[in-house]
Amino acid sequence: EIGSGLVGSEMCIRDSSYTSNLIKKELHLTFSEIVLNQKLLHAADLLRNTNLPIDSIIMQVGLNNKTYFYKKFKSYYDTTPKAYRKMADYKN
């Protein structure tokens, strides 16, 4: 019983590594990058469609570090969250 549990765990780890490698090979992104991109897309949606404070949006999308969020958002969208919101307001 113990032996089979260990083998199952090892197989799960191998499958996880295989899946991560496959994602990286096909999408040219790591799993972490994909998750971050989804969080940034969600943040952008909240900036466009709500009046929530940016600090609240940061927490709502699952990020804890404000500096990290601003750095990644600017890198992804080539603008700050505040400027992005103003641009979205202007377009509407």
Buried (B, 14 or more C-beta within 10 A) or exposed (E): EEEEEEEEEEEEEEEEEEEEEEBBEEEEEEEEEEEBEEBBEBBBEBBBEEEBEBEEBBBBBEBEEEEEBBEBBBEBBEEEBEEBBEEBEEEE
